[in-house]
């Protein structure tokens, strides 16, 4: 093509050609040449996307970052599940969107169609028998302009009529992308209407003309006829979607302009800088070392005293040994001089220039350099990111239109009920200031929980369901914990009651033993002293402390104290505890009487002791007689 011819630079003095060629006049920095059509640039856009890491990385990020999840909505769960299976499993719509986005950013245009399933049938001209071309490949062949069929019914070999029979099958629908280089857009300026023609590429034409049966049997008959007649195919506008970048008004306004177009010259210049740096790295980074016999003075030239052939052989031998063993130290009987030529390539490298022009390319594509090199923060590039976000929002609108187009055409073909959808909200990044402000407004009651959850990319309904489920789980856990606690407390009470009953039995045994001892020591004293009822053991085993009629109640404590004096200390302690619990006043009187009786017994024991046999010494001045 004329746009891709080589352009030779000329001398600024003699205007003579130097022979430095450009792949296209467009890449000459000082040239004002522009290609006639946008399609003339597609070859270079494709080339630099495949070979330049900056352009490939930026186009990938621009294509993948704004693609968010698709949320399908329907009151009928069966309809929703059916569309989810078709879009996400069968059609793999997410990958299809990514491919369309790459075409959109690399070529400035993206073309798509829906390939509905069909079967090609060949009809015998003699008997009218029809056979499936894909299932009966051995009985026909394609000669580039006609089908030749050996009829399985009448065995006639001759020309057959080909027809495409379309059928409704959700599992065989495909979404296809068209190469922008193969699409011709005919734009009518007065009406703003566009028409699309498809020209099959040469390799596809060659496969069809060669009669490859898999290709021919799965190619629509309209395209086969176009190849046979060597003319383009008019595409159905209803089953064709064109996503293009906006541009200025120009004769080729039916096509979008690639995002790479403004930086193609800069990318070519950057490629020249890299080529120069490659030459510097190869030719000047590693120096050339020259060895020679070192002269010791005007009269000590080694050339006159040392055989140069032997000197060279000895030096080569020592260098070989040094390369084999870097720790080897040679010893020579003559001095050796050496000189370095080159090696200054590090100082001549163009790293800084390459960095500057790389940033120029990134900025020219509308992308913040900070996101590629990572040398500034979010706040430092806030304005650039907001501008980039607006670009993404424009692309999101194109995504919605494409999804509407796909759902409408597929539902019409399959006669399915259409499904509603919404795209997951697009966010450039986690803006902490915006999130904090939203939380504050929510706490002030100015915005709802649903709004703040939506800003944080959470589904409010789903979160409510999760909270309710977690609340039920917590209540169930608390219920089980309460039941376990009650069971443990009940078991503890049962054990405690069992030990209390055992303790009561042991206490009753002790009381019975004490009662028996008291009965032995004081016959008939089970009821207490004469005139006092003090039931013990038996049914209640408790003191009543009720005197008999006509009895003085003041003698009861003394009688009880006398009775307790005759008991063992353990039995006495049991009686006193029961008396304190049932009759506190009587208990204090008994204790008082018991203490008084014990004091009397101590005094009686003291008086009962004999006098000492040894008299104490007398004092002086006293009578010597002792009465």
Buried (B, 14 or more C-beta within 10 A) or exposed (E): EEBEEEBEBEEEEEEEEEEEEBBBBBBBEEBEEEBEBBBBBBBBBBBBBEEBEBBBBBBBBBBEBBBBEBEBEBEEEEBBEBBBEBBBEBBBBEEBBBBBBBBBBBBBBBBBBBEBBBBBBBBBBBEEBBBEBBEBEEBBBBEEEBBBBBBEEEEBBEEBBBBBEEEEEBEEBEBEBBBBBBBBBEBEEEEEEBBBBBBBEEEBBEBBBEBEBEBBBEBBEBBBEBBEEEEBBEBEEEBBBBBBBEBEEEEBBBBBBBBBBBBBBBBBBBBEBBEBBEEBBEEBBEEEEEBBBEBEEEEEEBEEEBEEEEBEEBBEEBEEEEEEEEEEEEEEEEEBEEEEEEEEBEEBBBEEBBEEBBBBBBBBBBBBBBBBEEEEEBEEBBEBBEEBBEBBEEBBEBBEEBBEBBBEBBBEBBEBEBBEBEBEEBEBEEBEEEEEEBBEBBEEEEBEEBBBBBBBEEBBEEBEEEEEEEEEEEEEEEEEEEEEEEEEEEEEEEEEEEEEEEEEEEBEEEBBBBBEBBBEEBEEBBBBBEBBBBBBBEEEBBBBBBBEEEBEEEBBBBBBBBBBEEBEEEBBEBBBEBBBEBBEEBBEBBBEBBEEBEEEEEEEEEEEEEEEEEEEEEEEEEEEEEE
